[in-house]
Amino acid sequence: MLYSAHTKHEASSESTCDLKIEVVGEGTVAVAPDRTLITLGAITEGKVVQPIQSENGAIITAIIEAVTALGVPREQIQTITYDIEPQYDYETGRQVFRGYKVTHLLQIHLNDVEGTGAVIDAAVAKGANSITNISFASSEAKAAEQQALQLAVQSAAMKAKSIADTLGVALSAIPCGVRELSHGAEPVLFKGAMMADSAATPIEPGQLTFRASVRVWYLFA
């Protein structure tokens, strides 16, 4: 787990303190993801609904069987989109019926990141022709958020002390006000069309970055 902390100073009259030093502290924690969320499925098109609906259903069934064969529990595979839409062309200002499009997308939760490429390859081999999202998460998210917040508070305290020392004033041991500013994780996210068919699709999970910021007021004398 890697981390760093940064601060910046801002002057404001938001606090009720009469003589105060106001600082903004920031903390950053980076962790390696260990969970994966994949959204993929099949899109079929044709003039008549029933045949392409059956074709789509066969592909999705094959995908589910292939993914479960890799050790993914069935309860971690969920349908999130199922659409049947008429398709039209426009010719010389007229709407001309072209056929139907059936879209069935699955959301697959993996308890690791190493198996992501294998799941994609297995799905593609069984007819998946739409991969709309790959994102990563961490089981350490809560701990990382708390650590980032601690770093932000520590960073603010260091900044306030530096300002007080420079001014030659005494800083209160306890801040007279603390406000947490909105922050969160920066997810590693992939969006796009079909991945290229290959023996092993390479997927790089990178790192998840968790950030926290606090605004802190200290009395001084």
Secondary structure, 3 states (H helix, E strand, C coil): CEEEEEEEECCCCCCCCCCEEEEEEEEEEEECCCEEEEEEEEEEEECCHHHHHHHHHHHHHHHHHHHHHCCCCHHHEEEEEEEEEEEEEEECCEEEEEEEEEEEEEEEEECCCCCHHHHHHHHHHCCCCEEEEEEEECCCHHHHHHHHHHHHHHHHHHHHHHHHHHHCCCECCCCCEEEEECCCEECCEECCCCCCCCCCCCCCCCCEEEEEEEEEEEEEC
